[in-house]
Amino acid sequence: MYLCRTAWQKLAPVARNSGAAAALLRDAPARQMSSGSVTGSSGSSLPYTLFVCAAVAGGGIYVYSTLTRDQARFQDRHEYINSRPKPEIATKPWPPQGGSE
């Protein structure tokens, strides 16, 4: 970090005083500032911003309603499965008896 700072302190004045940099800055055209209808101005992005916000809000409402509806359905299904009679499971002996070896 100290090396970068030292290099910056040594080279920054040289870069500021160089003729090439000054010539580039002097010859650069000035940008026109107008409040007219320019593509990309802040007023033209308002409809897109509103559309994106509405889409995100609609998606959020859809996800919320789907999850709450599915949670109730899950609870009902879970209760139904637990209320069914469970068959007795008979284990088979290991190793298998009988044999045609």
Secondary structure by P-SEA (a helix, b strand, c coil): caaaaaaaaacaaaaaacaaaaaaaaabbbbbbbccccccccccaaaaaaaaaaaaaaaaaaaaaaaaaaaaaaaaaaaaaaaccccbbbbbccccccccc
